[in-house]
Structures are given as C-alpha cells and as structure tokens.
C-alpha cells in the first residue's frame, strides 16, 4: 500500500487518457483525410467521368468521408488498445504484479502511441505489412516494461490448520 507505487499505477485519470486518445486519433484522421482528398482529386483528374461525379457531390462526399474515417479509426484504436490491455493482464500474472484491467487499459493507451505514430508515418512510405507486426511487438515490449512499475503481489498467507 505504498503511495508512490499506487500513483505509478493510476498515473492519469481515465478522462485525460480518453482525451489524449481522441486527440491522437483526430490528428491521424486529419492527416489521412488530407491525403485522401488530395489523392481523390489526383485520381479524378485521370478519369473524366469520375471527375464530373466528384464535382457534383463534392460538398457531400468530403464531410461523410471525414466522419467515416474518424469513426473507423476510433473503433480500430479502441479495439487495439483493449487487446493490448488483455496482453498486459497476462504480464501481470507472469511478473506477479497487482493491477486491474482498467489500469492496464490506461497503460496500453499510452504504450500504443509511439508505435502507432511510427506505423502511421511508415504507411506513407509504403513500408509494407511487416511494419504492423514490428510496431505490435514494440507495444508489447512497452507494456512488459510498464508492468514492472506496478506494485508486487503481497506474499501468500499461510493458513496452517
């Protein structure tokens, strides 16, 4: 029950973590949408029929594309964070540490940030599918190291009868 160890586990409130996650998602969505919009205009200039169609519904296409991109990115990242939090639960039992899923979800949300930005940046360079596996391994390594800061389980009491 050491206060410093409890503070390490509960480093940030869930509200701040969610605000952080949504900010990261919003930045990534905005950058992706700009790439989509510029790529769509490049593609449309190559095909005349598509160009006419896009010009007619442009005012409708872009808002729906942005909303769809934001919602799908949000769902993907929340599922990814949740799965990594489950991996972190196994690390708790392996390393004999005390914690709960809610604590590991917060930790996973922070641990997934740098690998996500690396993967996002390399996606513009056509680095390939293997980068997703490498960034997942990096996230797992971050989680494994972070679990080391969680408090240890108390020793088992001997109830000799």
C-alpha positions, 0 to 999 in steps of 0.5 A: 500500500505504498503511495508512490507505487499506487500513483505509478499505477493510476498515473492519469485519470481515465478522462485525460487518457480518453482525451489524449486518445481522441486527440491522437486519433483526430490528428491521424484522421486529419492527416489521412483525410488530407491525403485522401482528398488530395489523392481523390482529386489526383485520381479524378483528374485521370478519369473524366467521368469520375471527375464530373461525379466528384464535382457534383457531390463534392460538398457531400462526399468530403464531410461523410468521408471525414466522419467515416474515417474518424469513426473507423479509426476510433473503433480500430484504436479502441479495439487495439488498445483493449487487446493490448490491455488483455496482453498486459493482464497476462504480464501481470500474472507472469511478473506477479504484479497487482493491477486491474484491467482498467489500469492496464487499459490506461497503460496500453493507451499510452504504450500504443502511441509511439508505435502507432505514430511510427506505423502511421508515418511508415504507411506513407512510405509504403513500408509494407505489412511487416511494419504492423507486426514490428510496431505490435511487438514494440507495444508489447515490449512497452507494456512488459516494461510498464508492468514492472512499475506496478506494485508486487503481489503481497506474499501468500498467507499461510493458513496452517490448520 
